[in-house]
Amino acid sequence: MKEEAEREREATLRNARREALELTEQFQEKGEARYREIVSAAEGAIASEREKLLAAAREDAARMTAQGKANVDPAVDLVAGKFRGAIRA
């Protein structure tokens, strides 16, 4: 009787451990799947934000380039005028 109860107890423990292991594996698989979903969604959002930032940076660069090019002729005239003035002095 005591041995039978001990065997039954061990069998119950084995079953409980097996079920716990199966549950752990299931939750791990679900967690990994959810992680992949989150990372995938974040990658899309990051790529979109990156493109917005790059577009804004390109616009700023084009604006600065245009301003620089617009200032070249007056700067050359100023330097040339100062050079002429230094030569005549």
C-alpha positions in Angstrom: 0.0 0.0 0.0 2.8 2.4 1.0 4.8 1.5 -2.1 1.8 1.9 -4.4 1.2 5.4 -2.9 4.8 6.2 -3.5 4.7 5.1 -7.1 1.5 7.0 -7.7 3.1 10.1 -6.1 6.2 9.8 -8.4 4.0 9.2 -11.5 2.0 12.3 -10.6 5.3 14.3 -10.1 6.6 13.1 -13.4 3.4 14.1 -15.2 3.4 17.5 -13.5 7.1 18.1 -14.4 6.4 17.1 -18.0 3.4 19.4 -18.2 5.3 22.2 -16.7 8.1 21.7 -19.3 5.6 21.6 -22.1 4.0 24.8 -20.9 7.4 26.5 -20.5 8.2 25.5 -24.1 4.9 26.8 -25.4 5.3 30.1 -23.6 8.8 30.5 -24.8 7.7 29.9 -28.4 4.8 32.4 -28.0 7.2 34.9 -26.5 9.7 34.5 -29.3 6.9 34.9 -31.9 5.7 38.0 -30.2 9.3 39.3 -30.1 9.7 38.8 -33.8 6.4 40.6 -34.4 7.5 43.6 -32.3 10.9 43.8 -34.0 9.4 43.5 -37.4 6.9 46.3 -36.7 9.6 48.5 -35.2 11.9 48.0 -38.2 9.1 49.4 -40.4 8.6 52.4 -38.2 12.3 53.0 -37.9 12.8 52.8 -41.7 10.0 55.3 -42.2 11.4 57.7 -39.7 14.9 57.4 -41.1 13.6 58.3 -44.6 11.8 61.3 -43.2 15.0 62.5 -41.4 17.1 61.9 -44.5 14.6 63.8 -46.7 14.7 66.8 -44.3 18.5 66.7 -44.2 18.7 66.6 -48.0 16.4 69.7 -48.1 18.6 71.5 -45.6 21.7 70.6 -47.5 20.2 71.9 -50.8 19.2 75.1 -49.1 22.6 75.6 -47.6 24.3 74.9 -50.9 22.1 77.4 -52.7 22.9 80.0 -50.1 26.6 79.3 -50.4 26.5 79.5 -54.1 24.6 82.8 -53.9 27.2 84.2 -51.6 30.2 83.2 -53.8 30.0 86.1 -56.3 29.6 88.9 -53.7 32.5 87.3 -51.7 34.7 87.2 -54.8 33.8 90.8 -55.6 34.6 91.9 -52.0 38.0 90.1 -52.0 38.9 91.4 -55.4 37.9 95.0 -54.4 40.1 94.7 -51.2 42.9 93.4 -53.3 42.6 96.2 -55.8 42.5 98.7 -52.9 45.6 97.2 -51.4 47.5 97.3 -54.7 46.5 101.0 -55.2 47.4 102.0 -51.7 
